[in-house]
């Protein structure tokens, strides 16, 4: 007996599988194909030799075997969520593996996504309690060693499972509003407890505000963080400087950063990222990693001068990166101010290149001192628009106090900078 669905679709395969379920062995009494992607369906069609959409009894055990293999995968790629160009490149790279079945094809796609540096989309874990977040990350450690895509899939799966069925030992830990969203280091938890007892010297970010976990630390693109550093500049003392005098003192240390995947992309202006960076020595600059992801070309710009730069240190989990200037002689900052010395409400100033507008100068105050993922953060009202990432936040004496990092929901009053001293940790 031959069943002939009109075309190869998930629905037609499912219908055929259910119609013939009674004749299958105990190991293949049902074949649920509803959650297969289009590419996985095509791989099953190839490996099980389903011709022209005609399904016979002999196909079903093969389908069942490959469905089971597919379900065991941690990362199941869905290329429909990518751009047409990316999807085409990945499909072409793994065309041979398509004939081996959906699981080998998926592993090939995963490897290609790493090699082609396809962005990893990490799930939002804010709905979990801090102990649950720590547990899911620990459980996904092995997946993270393979790829960021597998880690993200593992985190999403465990998040959904824990939300539906919380672990018994986590039920007593109702959601902690004082723990940070990512990291939850012992130091951060202590800070959270201190904040709840009235010590507002340093306050942890509430869940949902910040996700440092946007970059894949396991990506071989990122160099290590440890290594030689220039001596940390001492703190400048003295009276407050007038804003115009202060700008003249600090602005030469702030540069525009442009990055692209290749020279061809850079020259054509395709997918060029723009940010800022602050010189901390004659050759090194502090900046944010997210403006450098996948960069094959990095260029520094200040006024009419420009030159190449090289990524030499990175800590993508906290968005800290160091660049080495290869062509330009830099003007390093004169002083660094310790995070612990900052005072609530004191005046601070930002210099960056929002929207590519070089040497843009804004003032504000220290709104709060916070911590996330073990990193000290300065919340400030000093304005920072897109392109300001990696810029400098300075006190009124001209000391660098932070590297401008992110804005919350484009709110014009909620801006954050990574404490300058964290670049020497």
Number of C-alpha atoms within 10 A of each C-alpha: 6 8 13 16 16 10 12 19 16 16 14 17 25 15 16 19 26 14 12 16 17 12 11 15 10 9 9 18 17 19 22 18 20 12 12 18 17 15 18 24 21 19 24 26 25 16 18 21 15 17 12 12 17 19 23 16 16 11 17 24 19 16 24 20 15 22 22 14 14 20 13 11 16 17 23 22 22 15 17 12 9 13 9 10 8 15 17 12 13 19 18 11 13 19 14 13 19 24 18 16 24 29 24 18 22 23 17 19 26 23 16 17 21 20 12 13 16 16 16 19 15 20 17 18 21 20 17 23 23 26 16 23 22 15 16 19 20 13 15 18 14 13 20 22 13 15 20 26 25 23 26 24 23 24 27 17 15 19 23 14 12 18 13 9 10 15 13 8 9 16 12 8 13 11 17 17 17 21 27 29 27 26 22 21 17 11 13 26 22 15 25 26 16 17 16 14 8 9 12 15 14 19 25 29 23 16 22 14 12 18 21 14 21 18 22 25 21 15 19 11 17 21 16 14 17 11 8 8 14 11 9 15 17 12 15 15 12 8 8 13 14 10 14 9 11 18 21 10 16 26 22 18 23 30 30 27 30 23 24 24 19 17 14 11 15 19 10 10 11 12 12 19 19 23 26 32 30 33 26 27 21 15 18 26 27 25 30 28 25 19 23 24 20 19 18 16 20 25 20 23 18 17 10 5 9 15 14 17 23 17 21 15 23 23 20 24 18 24 20 21 26 26 26 20 21 14 14 17 13 20 20 19 24 19 20 22 24 17 18 12 8 17 14 15 13 13 19 24 26 32 32 33 27 22 14 18 11 20 23 19 20 17 18 17 18 21 20 19 24 25 24 27 24 20 17 23 27 28 23 29 24 24 24 31 17 16 23 31 29 35 33 33 31 26 24 20 21 28 26 30 27 31 33 33 27 21 23 12 9 12 12 13 16 17 24 28 26 30 26 27 20 17 22 13 9
